[in-house]
């Protein structure tokens, strides 16, 4: 009888760098992490949301970003979304053995958000969220949509975001990022029952 111990599965991680005339970003993502975030973006509200995403998704996330914040936050938020989507796609590789689908409902006081994910290889964002306020502090709330659309596009992810109700915009956005983390955690989990890529097409 063999006493061989099966090797530990490889840690799924990626680092992405993106430099343009508008932003300079370095982002590292560890899917099999411990929920630790190390963030320096110049956009405090986004950092708060990314910290929640990492903590509730059990991801390790490091972001260093410099952007044209003297204009507004748009390019920085958009490009961080691009980098996160690319890092996720790279870290997952051929997606063999993952669950592929994930969903989560998350309440935040009076607000309720739902996120449903299919790591399908087909980018699509279905958006059912309206914010009562145009700004939370200095943050432009329409950038939340921009962020999620770029993540979905670059990750090749089908992403449905539904905020069912709420009154406080901060609560509604916070519930959305927490739900995104939890749904993505479920979708990226390795499932020992899955043999190869979880698709009848043989590829995702």
Backbone as CSV, one residue per row, in Angstrom:
resi,resn,N_x,N_y,N_z,CA_x,CA_y,CA_z,C_x,C_y,C_z
1,UNK,0.853,-1.188,0.000,0.000,0.000,0.000,0.890,1.240,0.000
2,UNK,0.557,2.196,-0.847,1.365,3.408,-0.974,1.009,4.410,0.117
3,UNK,2.058,5.074,0.642,1.854,6.151,1.613,2.032,7.520,0.974
4,UNK,1.982,7.565,-0.342,2.185,8.837,-1.020,1.092,9.831,-0.652
5,UNK,1.496,11.062,-0.461,0.563,12.139,-0.148,0.313,12.933,-1.422
6,UNK,-0.935,13.145,-1.728,-1.273,13.897,-2.935,-0.730,15.317,-2.826
7,UNK,-0.170,15.851,-3.898,0.371,17.203,-3.849,-0.731,18.237,-3.641
8,UNK,-0.361,19.324,-2.968,-1.306,20.416,-2.798,-1.596,21.058,-4.155
9,UNK,-2.850,21.436,-4.400,-3.151,22.098,-5.668,-2.429,23.437,-5.765
10,UNK,-2.063,23.796,-6.975,-1.341,25.043,-7.189,-2.202,26.238,-6.778
11,UNK,-1.554,27.207,-6.169,-2.253,28.443,-5.819,-2.551,29.218,-7.100
12,UNK,-3.774,29.650,-7.236,-4.189,30.369,-8.433,-4.012,31.869,-8.188
13,UNK,-3.096,32.465,-8.930,-2.752,33.867,-8.702,-2.292,34.499,-10.001
14,UNK,-2.386,35.828,-10.066,-1.919,36.555,-11.244,-1.594,37.985,-10.852
15,UNK,-0.664,38.570,-11.598,-0.329,39.991,-11.454,-0.484,40.658,-12.809
16,UNK,-1.142,41.795,-12.814,-1.396,42.537,-14.052,-0.901,43.965,-13.869
17,UNK,-0.227,44.466,-14.890,0.189,45.874,-14.891,-0.396,46.563,-16.116
18,UNK,-0.840,47.776,-15.904,-1.437,48.550,-16.998,-0.980,50.004,-16.870
19,UNK,-0.331,50.497,-17.905,0.140,51.875,-17.903,-0.366,52.577,-19.153
20,UNK,-1.062,53.679,-18.946,-1.537,54.515,-20.041,-1.169,55.964,-19.723
21,UNK,-1.591,56.875,-20.569,-1.371,58.293,-20.278,-2.272,58.779,-19.144
22,UNK,-3.242,57.939,-18.748,-4.204,58.331,-17.710,-3.957,57.651,-16.371
23,UNK,-3.440,56.413,-16.410,-3.256,55.660,-15.169,-2.013,54.795,-15.228
24,UNK,-1.533,54.415,-14.046,-0.442,53.459,-13.908,-0.838,52.521,-12.771
25,UNK,-1.128,51.271,-13.116,-1.736,50.341,-12.151,-0.965,49.030,-12.120
26,UNK,-0.743,48.541,-10.910,-0.232,47.188,-10.694,-1.196,46.496,-9.744
27,UNK,-1.728,45.353,-10.156,-2.729,44.636,-9.375,-2.348,43.170,-9.285
28,UNK,-2.380,42.632,-8.074,-2.132,41.206,-7.856,-3.335,40.578,-7.171
29,UNK,-3.742,39.414,-7.650,-4.894,38.702,-7.110,-4.496,37.268,-6.798
30,UNK,-4.820,36.812,-5.600,-4.684,35.406,-5.227,-6.084,34.883,-4.948
31,UNK,-6.553,33.974,-5.791,-7.896,33.431,-5.612,-7.976,32.606,-4.335
32,UNK,-6.960,31.797,-4.096,-6.938,30.936,-2.915,-6.234,31.666,-1.775
33,UNK,-6.837,32.753,-1.352,-6.203,33.616,-0.370,-6.838,33.543,0.998
34,UNK,-6.596,34.604,1.767,-7.084,34.672,3.143,-7.912,35.922,3.401
35,UNK,-8.326,36.600,2.327,-9.166,37.784,2.497,-8.404,39.033,2.881
36,UNK,-7.141,39.121,2.461,-6.308,40.261,2.810,-6.224,41.229,1.634
37,UNK,-6.368,42.518,1.928,-6.279,43.544,0.894,-5.228,44.573,1.279
38,UNK,-4.428,44.969,0.302,-3.412,46.005,0.468,-3.612,46.985,-0.685
39,UNK,-4.204,48.129,-0.407,-4.728,48.995,-1.453,-4.205,50.422,-1.322
40,UNK,-3.778,50.974,-2.441,-3.357,52.378,-2.501,-3.728,52.892,-3.877
41,UNK,-4.910,53.504,-3.980,-5.450,53.895,-5.274,-5.734,55.379,-5.403
42,UNK,-5.783,56.084,-4.284,-6.183,57.477,-4.320,-7.689,57.680,-4.355
43,UNK,-8.441,56.582,-4.330,-9.915,56.645,-4.338,-10.405,55.916,-3.092
44,UNK,-10.562,56.605,-1.968,-10.844,55.928,-0.689,-12.110,55.075,-0.688
45,UNK,-13.173,55.550,-1.306,-14.410,54.764,-1.289,-14.235,53.452,-2.046
46,UNK,-13.544,53.492,-3.184,-13.292,52.256,-3.931,-12.426,51.307,-3.106
47,UNK,-11.441,51.834,-2.405,-10.609,50.986,-1.554,-11.452,50.284,-0.487
48,UNK,-12.394,51.016,0.104,-13.289,50.415,1.092,-14.075,49.262,0.472
49,UNK,-14.582,49.466,-0.750,-15.366,48.428,-1.412,-14.496,47.226,-1.808
50,UNK,-13.292,47.476,-2.296,-12.405,46.383,-2.676,-11.952,45.585,-1.462
51,UNK,-11.784,46.260,-0.337,-11.445,45.560,0.903,-12.570,44.596,1.288
52,UNK,-13.818,45.051,1.161,-14.967,44.198,1.451,-15.033,43.020,0.473
53,UNK,-14.813,43.297,-0.796,-14.806,42.244,-1.817,-13.785,41.162,-1.482
54,UNK,-12.567,41.578,-1.143,-11.514,40.614,-0.831,-11.837,39.833,0.437
55,UNK,-12.299,40.521,1.466,-12.569,39.863,2.746,-13.675,38.821,2.602
56,UNK,-14.754,39.183,1.953,-15.894,38.269,1.869,-15.726,37.213,0.781
57,UNK,-14.795,37.437,-0.163,-14.505,36.418,-1.174,-13.321,35.552,-0.838
58,UNK,-12.625,35.863,0.279,-11.430,35.128,0.689,-10.328,35.215,-0.364
59,UNK,-10.247,36.390,-1.011,-9.190,36.649,-1.982,-8.120,37.526,-1.333
60,UNK,-6.889,37.381,-1.791,-5.850,38.340,-1.456,-5.710,39.290,-2.640
61,UNK,-5.765,40.589,-2.344,-5.778,41.585,-3.410,-4.835,42.727,-3.060
62,UNK,-3.926,43.007,-3.971,-3.020,44.143,-3.827,-3.190,45.056,-5.033
63,UNK,-3.398,46.336,-4.771,-3.558,47.300,-5.865,-2.717,48.533,-5.561
64,UNK,-1.905,48.914,-6.525,-1.189,50.182,-6.501,-1.611,50.941,-7.750
65,UNK,-2.222,52.084,-7.572,-2.743,52.831,-8.715,-2.444,54.313,-8.580
66,UNK,-1.987,54.890,-9.676,-1.844,56.331,-9.795,-2.616,56.753,-11.033
67,UNK,-3.530,57.700,-10.851,-4.356,58.116,-11.972,-4.537,59.618,-12.016
68,UNK,-5.215,60.062,-13.059,-5.447,61.495,-13.253,-6.632,61.965,-12.393
69,UNK,-6.458,61.849,-11.091,-7.538,62.181,-10.159,-7.832,63.677,-10.127
70,UNK,-6.934,64.473,-10.664,-7.207,65.915,-10.754,-8.339,66.183,-11.743
71,UNK,-8.591,65.224,-12.641,-9.734,65.336,-13.558,-10.972,64.771,-12.866
72,UNK,-10.954,63.476,-12.582,-11.962,62.813,-11.751,-11.486,61.382,-11.512
73,UNK,-12.334,60.564,-10.899,-11.954,59.194,-10.547,-12.187,58.195,-11.670
74,UNK,-12.786,58.639,-12.774,-13.296,57.717,-13.782,-12.217,56.769,-14.309
75,UNK,-11.122,57.310,-14.816,-10.115,56.464,-15.454,-9.489,55.487,-14.461
76,UNK,-9.288,55.935,-13.233,-8.683,55.059,-12.230,-9.607,53.900,-11.881
77,UNK,-10.879,54.189,-11.643,-11.837,53.135,-11.304,-12.007,52.172,-12.474
78,UNK,-12.144,52.713,-13.666,-12.317,51.887,-14.864,-11.121,50.959,-15.071
79,UNK,-9.918,51.500,-14.965,-8.731,50.708,-15.254,-8.437,49.687,-14.162
80,UNK,-8.807,49.969,-12.925,-8.690,48.954,-11.879,-9.642,47.799,-12.180
81,UNK,-10.845,48.107,-12.666,-11.769,47.060,-13.087,-11.199,46.221,-14.213
82,UNK,-10.560,46.864,-15.179,-9.920,46.145,-16.278,-8.853,45.198,-15.742
83,UNK,-8.011,45.707,-14.853,-6.917,44.887,-14.316,-7.436,43.729,-13.462
84,UNK,-8.473,43.982,-12.666,-9.032,42.904,-11.851,-9.620,41.806,-12.738
85,UNK,-10.330,42.189,-13.777,-10.887,41.194,-14.688,-9.809,40.378,-15.375
86,UNK,-8.748,41.037,-15.821,-7.652,40.326,-16.491,-6.933,39.385,-15.524
87,UNK,-6.724,39.864,-14.285,-6.048,39.022,-13.292,-6.880,37.783,-12.984
88,UNK,-8.175,37.954,-12.871,-9.053,36.818,-12.594,-8.988,35.806,-13.726
89,UNK,-9.033,36.283,-14.938,-8.997,35.369,-16.088,-7.676,34.610,-16.146
90,UNK,-6.579,35.316,-15.905,-5.274,34.671,-15.934,-5.124,33.660,-14.801
91,UNK,-5.573,34.043,-13.602,-5.411,33.168,-12.439,-6.215,31.877,-12.584
92,UNK,-7.362,31.939,-13.249,-8.208,30.756,-13.403,-7.717,29.814,-14.493
93,UNK,-6.888,30.309,-15.397,-6.355,29.443,-16.453,-7.465,28.836,-17.296
94,UNK,-7.428,27.506,-17.461,-8.442,26.849,-18.303,-9.743,26.562,-17.546
95,UNK,-9.786,26.931,-16.246,-10.978,26.796,-15.394,-11.353,25.347,-15.098
96,UNK,-10.439,24.446,-15.314,-10.715,23.039,-15.016,-10.980,22.858,-13.520
97,UNK,-12.035,22.111,-13.212,-12.322,21.740,-11.833,-13.097,22.753,-11.013
98,UNK,-13.449,23.891,-11.589,-14.164,24.897,-10.793,-15.671,24.669,-10.870
99,UNK,-16.375,25.305,-9.939,-17.840,25.200,-9.949,-18.468,25.984,-11.094
100,UNK,-17.837,27.075,-11.489,-18.245,27.917,-12.606,-19.357,28.905,-12.243
101,UNK,-20.399,28.453,-11.583,-21.529,29.318,-11.232,-21.452,29.719,-9.756
102,UNK,-21.900,30.934,-9.475,-21.958,31.377,-8.094,-23.038,32.422,-7.916
103,UNK,-23.618,32.458,-6.735,-24.632,33.475,-6.469,-24.627,33.808,-4.983
104,UNK,-25.074,35.027,-4.678,-25.141,35.446,-3.275,-26.168,36.554,-3.116
105,UNK,-26.925,36.470,-2.033,-27.742,37.566,-1.537,-27.032,38.131,-0.310
106,UNK,-26.903,39.448,-0.241,-26.295,40.073,0.936,-27.136,41.270,1.365
107,UNK,-27.590,41.285,2.620,-28.271,42.468,3.150,-27.256,43.419,3.794
108,UNK,-27.561,44.684,3.775,-26.822,45.690,4.540,-27.862,46.629,5.128
109,UNK,-28.245,46.341,6.351,-29.345,47.080,6.993,-30.591,47.028,6.105
110,UNK,-31.024,48.158,5.577,-32.277,48.187,4.809,-32.098,47.767,3.352
111,UNK,-30.851,47.576,2.908,-30.563,47.287,1.501,-30.360,45.779,1.289
112,UNK,-30.723,45.324,0.096,-30.518,43.920,-0.271,-29.976,43.854,-1.687
113,UNK,-28.795,43.224,-1.830,-28.165,43.061,-3.139,-28.030,41.587,-3.480
114,UNK,-28.098,41.299,-4.763,-27.948,39.937,-5.280,-26.961,39.975,-6.442
115,UNK,-26.018,39.047,-6.452,-25.069,38.918,-7.560,-25.048,37.458,-8.007
116,UNK,-25.149,37.250,-9.318,-25.125,35.915,-9.907,-24.049,35.899,-10.987
117,UNK,-23.207,34.870,-10.966,-22.036,34.807,-11.844,-22.003,33.494,-12.599
118,UNK,-21.603,33.578,-13.867,-21.237,32.411,-14.659,-19.889,32.723,-15.288
119,UNK,-18.872,31.964,-14.928,-17.545,32.145,-15.515,-17.514,31.449,-16.871
120,UNK,-18.289,31.981,-17.769,-18.648,31.335,-19.023,-17.669,31.583,-20.154
121,UNK,-16.815,32.597,-20.012,-16.003,33.032,-21.140,-16.727,34.028,-22.022
122,UNK,-17.995,34.285,-21.726,-18.801,35.225,-22.509,-19.076,36.455,-21.651
123,UNK,-18.487,37.594,-21.984,-18.687,38.796,-21.163,-20.075,39.388,-21.330
124,UNK,-20.750,39.542,-20.212,-22.063,40.184,-20.228,-22.348,40.732,-18.835
125,UNK,-22.850,41.955,-18.772,-23.295,42.534,-17.512,-24.771,42.861,-17.621
126,UNK,-25.555,42.260,-16.750,-26.981,42.585,-16.627,-27.124,43.401,-15.346
127,UNK,-27.565,44.638,-15.476,-27.504,45.608,-14.379,-28.911,46.020,-13.972
128,UNK,-29.246,45.763,-12.716,-30.522,46.174,-12.150,-30.256,46.873,-10.814
129,UNK,-29.646,48.056,-10.899,-29.299,48.804,-9.698,-29.427,50.295,-9.978
130,UNK,-30.105,50.979,-9.097,-30.232,52.431,-9.171,-29.917,53.009,-7.805
131,UNK,-29.049,54.010,-7.798,-28.618,54.600,-6.533,-29.420,55.859,-6.231
132,UNK,-29.893,56.011,-5.007,-30.638,57.226,-4.648,-29.795,58.494,-4.756
133,UNK,-28.487,58.382,-4.505,-27.617,59.560,-4.501,-26.574,59.451,-5.612
134,UNK,-26.237,60.590,-6.205,-25.241,60.626,-7.272,-23.820,60.523,-6.736
135,UNK,-23.641,60.809,-5.461,-22.312,60.756,-4.876,-22.386,60.183,-3.470
136,UNK,-21.329,59.450,-3.088,-21.115,59.068,-1.698,-19.815,59.741,-1.289
137,UNK,-19.909,60.763,-0.479,-18.746,61.591,-0.218,-18.289,62.223,-1.514
138,UNK,-17.034,61.969,-1.894,-16.505,62.525,-3.140,-16.611,61.545,-4.300
139,UNK,-17.183,60.358,-4.057,-17.201,59.301,-5.074,-18.454,59.386,-5.930
140,UNK,-18.269,59.346,-7.237,-19.361,59.371,-8.209,-19.942,57.960,-8.330
141,UNK,-21.190,57.785,-7.910,-21.751,56.434,-7.814,-21.995,55.773,-9.173
142,UNK,-22.061,56.544,-10.262,-22.232,55.905,-11.569,-20.995,55.098,-11.961
143,UNK,-19.874,55.323,-11.275,-18.661,54.576,-11.571,-18.738,53.126,-11.106
144,UNK,-19.688,52.802,-10.233,-19.851,51.410,-9.801,-20.215,50.538,-11.006
145,UNK,-21.131,51.018,-11.820,-21.489,50.291,-13.041,-20.281,50.152,-13.953
146,UNK,-19.532,51.230,-14.120,-18.359,51.205,-14.990,-17.351,50.157,-14.520
147,UNK,-17.139,50.090,-13.212,-16.210,49.120,-12.642,-16.647,47.684,-12.940
148,UNK,-17.903,47.371,-12.643,-18.368,45.996,-12.826,-18.423,45.599,-14.300
149,UNK,-18.757,46.543,-15.174,-18.786,46.220,-16.589,-17.389,45.860,-17.086
150,UNK,-16.376,46.604,-16.635,-15.011,46.320,-17.082,-14.506,45.001,-16.497
151,UNK,-14.851,44.681,-15.254,-14.474,43.385,-14.686,-15.087,42.255,-15.508
152,UNK,-16.383,42.352,-15.778,-17.070,41.305,-16.541,-16.480,41.154,-17.939
153,UNK,-16.192,42.275,-18.578,-15.660,42.263,-19.943,-14.302,41.578,-19.995
154,UNK,-13.401,41.967,-19.109,-12.035,41.461,-19.163,-11.919,40.050,-18.604
155,UNK,-12.783,39.693,-17.657,-12.747,38.337,-17.097,-13.450,37.329,-17.995
156,UNK,-14.260,37.810,-18.942,-15.080,36.894,-19.725,-16.160,36.273,-18.859
157,UNK,-16.823,37.102,-18.119,-17.771,36.665,-17.094,-19.184,37.150,-17.433
158,UNK,-20.161,36.275,-17.257,-21.560,36.711,-17.255,-21.901,37.115,-15.824
159,UNK,-22.296,38.374,-15.650,-22.474,38.947,-14.319,-23.816,39.650,-14.246
160,UNK,-24.642,39.187,-13.319,-25.934,39.829,-13.072,-25.881,40.498,-11.695
161,UNK,-26.175,41.782,-11.670,-26.187,42.557,-10.426,-27.587,43.122,-10.233
162,UNK,-28.204,42.739,-9.126,-29.557,43.216,-8.819,-29.560,43.774,-7.398
163,UNK,-29.881,45.039,-7.277,-30.085,45.620,-5.956,-31.601,45.762,-5.790
164,UNK,-32.162,44.921,-4.950,-33.612,44.792,-4.891,-34.275,46.001,-4.239
165,UNK,-33.619,46.532,-3.222,-34.146,47.732,-2.581,-33.112,48.299,-1.627
166,UNK,-33.393,49.502,-1.169,-32.517,50.185,-0.230,-32.812,51.677,-0.254
167,UNK,-32.359,52.364,0.767,-32.511,53.818,0.838,-31.165,54.519,0.907
168,UNK,-30.207,53.902,1.584,-28.901,54.500,1.772,-27.954,53.997,0.685
169,UNK,-27.427,54.915,-0.124,-26.609,54.517,-1.270,-25.349,53.783,-0.840
170,UNK,-24.726,54.229,0.228,-23.530,53.538,0.736,-23.862,52.083,1.074
171,UNK,-24.969,51.868,1.778,-25.369,50.510,2.137,-25.614,49.654,0.897
172,UNK,-26.248,50.224,-0.103,-26.601,49.479,-1.310,-25.354,49.060,-2.085
173,UNK,-24.387,49.972,-2.207,-23.161,49.652,-2.920,-22.327,48.659,-2.120
174,UNK,-22.280,48.850,-0.811,-21.518,47.931,0.040,-22.074,46.509,-0.051
175,UNK,-23.388,46.378,-0.009,-23.997,45.054,-0.145,-23.650,44.427,-1.491
176,UNK,-23.565,45.253,-2.541,-23.242,44.756,-3.875,-21.828,44.188,-3.931
177,UNK,-20.865,44.903,-3.376,-19.486,44.413,-3.407,-19.312,43.171,-2.535
178,UNK,-19.986,43.119,-1.399,-19.919,41.912,-0.572,-20.519,40.718,-1.317
179,UNK,-21.657,40.939,-1.959,-22.301,39.860,-2.713,-21.424,39.420,-3.879
180,UNK,-20.754,40.350,-4.518,-19.849,40.007,-5.617,-18.717,39.116,-5.112
181,UNK,-18.132,39.472,-3.988,-17.065,38.651,-3.425,-17.534,37.246,-3.104
182,UNK,-18.695,37.124,-2.468,-19.202,35.810,-2.068,-19.594,34.972,-3.282
183,UNK,-20.218,35.593,-4.278,-20.610,34.853,-5.480,-19.390,34.396,-6.266
184,UNK,-18.377,35.261,-6.358,-17.173,34.882,-7.087,-16.400,33.793,-6.350
185,UNK,-16.414,33.847,-5.030,-15.787,32.780,-4.247,-16.424,31.436,-4.576
186,UNK,-17.745,31.403,-4.611,-18.444,30.159,-4.925,-18.121,29.679,-6.338
187,UNK,-18.116,30.609,-7.304,-17.895,30.228,-8.695,-16.477,29.718,-8.941
188,UNK,-15.501,30.229,-8.188,-14.111,29.841,-8.408,-13.665,28.647,-7.566
189,UNK,-14.524,28.189,-6.660,-14.148,27.058,-5.813,-13.858,25.811,-6.644
190,UNK,-12.841,25.083,-6.243,-12.580,23.788,-6.849,-13.579,22.769,-6.306
191,UNK,-14.168,22.009,-7.203,-15.144,20.995,-6.827,-14.584,19.633,-7.225
192,UNK,-14.331,18.753,-6.256,-13.722,17.452,-6.592,-14.587,16.588,-7.501
193,UNK,-15.867,16.919,-7.620,-16.742,16.143,-8.496,-16.577,16.527,-9.967
194,UNK,-15.994,17.719,-10.200,-15.857,18.222,-11.570,-14.599,17.652,-12.198
195,UNK,-14.754,17.010,-13.331,-13.625,16.470,-14.071,-13.399,17.352,-15.301
196,UNK,-12.273,18.011,-15.332,-11.971,18.880,-16.465,-12.753,20.178,-16.407
197,UNK,-13.032,20.719,-17.576,-13.728,22.004,-17.682,-15.222,21.784,-17.556
198,UNK,-15.910,22.553,-16.698,-17.350,22.333,-16.473,-18.204,22.904,-17.604
199,UNK,-18.102,22.295,-18.776,-18.885,22.712,-19.925,-18.982,21.563,-20.907
200,UNK,-20.147,21.390,-21.532,-20.291,20.366,-22.558,-19.494,20.705,-23.812
201,UNK,-19.086,21.981,-23.937,-18.274,22.387,-25.083,-16.817,21.975,-24.924
202,UNK,-16.403,21.695,-23.687,-15.012,21.326,-23.435,-14.108,22.516,-23.204
203,UNK,-14.644,23.714,-23.244,-13.840,24.913,-23.019,-14.725,26.026,-22.486
204,UNK,-14.124,26.921,-21.717,-14.827,28.105,-21.229,-14.017,29.333,-21.579
